[in-house]
Amino acid sequence: MTRNRKTPRRIPSFGDVRFLGAALLLAVSASPAFAAFQYPLTSARSAAMGGVSVYGESESGALFQNAASGAGLERAEAYFLYNKLHAGQESANIGQGLIAAAVPTRAGVIGVGIANFHAEGLLDERMASVSLSRRLFGKVSAGLAVKYLHHDYLTGSDPLAASDPVFANGTAKGAAAFDAGLMAELTESFSAGASVRNINSPDVGLASEDRVPREYQAGASYDVKPWRLRVNGDVLYRDDKFGRAKDRAVPAVGLEKRFMEERVAFRAGANTEQISAGIGVDVGKFSFDYAVIIARTLASDNAGTHMIGLKYRFGEGK
């Protein structure tokens, strides 16, 4: 996404119209300061609650949000996600997929995940992660993750792209990044957590420096047990030095209400960029989650972003 910088930055000239189209499509977070690898990789459960990162339970699908998210798992599980962004928008064929798994071991819980963001004819972003999380003491957990980020501008056979110096050394770039996270069950009803993503702010620029912003996210979750209601809140801060300061902090709130012996959950949430809602259903070893997200600043014919998540738990237990 184009951003205001202190020094001039060469903009790809392979059709200014095409590049502008990419900018518009990639503004999926409705934020004026969108950058590479900045669309949040959340589970459908988190997305339905405004993108909050702490909701009182461990989950493999939250691998890319908090490296400590799997520490409390007692058995292996796998998570699959598909995300159709902004259905109904003309020419907006944008999708996101995620596959993650977590396995408890003596050393801790090992998590692995692969994610892809695809804007047809414009851009591919791919991310792979390996994490290790474990209990430190009491109910305090920590986790570390190593990621590989790779993006590729889909220039196709565009003749202008072939002669553009920005793409003289290719249309793709990758780099390693590191995440760290903490989770704590402070009381029977109250949990808190924090994470730092892209600690080293890796450079994924083609012809000039383009660093992936460091992200900080911290929040808390409180269970109102008599009502089977969970209240969540957090703040995401994107350390994008070239964006406006007021756009860097994104507060979020979310609610989750459970019914039918906690097998069915209704969720809703909001942050400064979007509103969301969803449902979750647990059936045996399977959990199904759905979320719909409406960006606050997109056109009225936007039918929303639709996320579907499926989790499978191996072995026996809760």
Buried (B, 14 or more C-beta within 10 A) or exposed (E): BBBEEEEEBEEBBBBEEBBEBBBBBBBBBBBBBBBBBBBBBBBBBBBBBBBBBBBBBBBBBBBBBBBBBBBBBEBBBBBBBBBBBBBEBEEBBBEBEBBBBBBBEEEBBBBBBBBBBBBEBBBBBBBBBBBBBBBBEEBBBBBBBBBBBBBBBBBEEBEBBEEBEBBEEEBBBBBEBBBBBBBBBEEEEEBBBBBBBBBEBBEBBBBEEBBBBBBBBBBBBBBEEEEBEBBBBBBBBBBBBBBEEEBBEBBBBBBBBBEEEEEBBBBBBBBBBBBBBBBBEBEEBEBBBBBBBBBEEBEEEBEBBBBBBBBBBEEEEE
